[in-house]
């Protein structure tokens, strides 16, 4: 595995220290055919106030999916805002330069990098005229409540009437491109064109962003909008056999913390309903699920219910597909032939850590990260969350982190009485997108329909869920 220290030499800490970057926040809102404000640079951006937060995995445990909105915050002082607040669509760019003997000689415009594209959501005025504190989010935040189901259900019904099926790939494209108007850098892998999307159940509990997360989960990827506002499906490298990693050797001990304990990550994926198409061969115990990190995807609209699986693959009462299906004609990429599960046994060692260092802000999210101390490897993990702070034009601080709590917070960490680790994990499709800063106040609330008896049996009433409870007679309450 090749060790790297930066992604772009001209954004490396040592280079930037001697050659200040150009930071620019620009208006690209053209609703009235002109910019809403002139570009903001270091002359009217408050020093140290420009911060960009990006998140691949916001759960307490490593799990594919993603689709969290990136957040940009900054303070600005400008006469152009004396009578009106900044608003509209904006971009954040950084451009490297060349200085000789302390004098600017060249602006490397060809290497200008756009780190963020989004929309101003709040602009709070200060007592000083023209001084505002601004918060902006990318398009995922703006479309977070968009319900795409009326459109998708009609398309599914029309295709079904012709005795055909839409593929995972087709449905994802309909949602991302047609309904949410997300730009495209990556799409789902080619093999998703050979997997049918379930069309036997009317699903209306999820918005479009939720469903995109489900697609990412089932294809072992993370969804994110990059700085150009284009959709990316990031496939992280195997932490053992990956080709490269980013290495940190020097840091302030006060800005570093890590957990050496059990690293919680999915080793094997299974699904519910239990079918040999998706499920591991043989039965596993709760203890095995817990210690081997078997993760079950349950009640996921992308996979479908038992009726759908049975109908599509002519399964018997035990979930075994018809003999006409074999490894040669089942959907490629969904399972390993030895285990018949969603993963291929890759290693994703995601140790919990948090570190703040001077760093290149263009290092890709999801990259493998190694932290060394006195030549010894003490953290082996991924860049799952990052806050980039532009302390000045010569200092770029990155606070990077990853979490790795157990899938289920009620599972004890002792060696005894291990409970089923799937209880919480099975609620994958109930996860709603929230802002990268992780604030519980910004979470969108899931909605669940549940019987009164089942509601009373819940060990935890989640704050991020609205429960619609009905009695045995079926009346809503």
Beta strands, then each sheet from edge to edge (+ up, - down):
strand 1: 2-4
strand 2: 22-27
strand 3: 51-55
strand 4: 65-66
strand 5: 71-77
strand 6: 89-95
strand 7: 97-100
strand 8: 103-107
strand 9: 113-125
strand 10: 131-137
strand 11: 183-184
strand 12: 222-225
strand 13: 230-234
strand 14: 244-248
strand 15: 256-258
strand 16: 268-272
strand 17: 294-298
strand 18: 353-358
strand 19: 368-373
strand 20: 376-382
strand 21: 385-392
strand 22: 395-402
strand 23: 446-451
strand 24: 465-470
sheet 1: 1+ 14+ 19+ 20-
sheet 2: 2+ 6- 9+ 10- 5+ 3- 21+ 22- 18+ 15-
sheet 3: 4+ 12+ 13- 11-
sheet 4: 7+ 8-
sheet 5: 16+ 17+
sheet 6: 23+ 24+
end
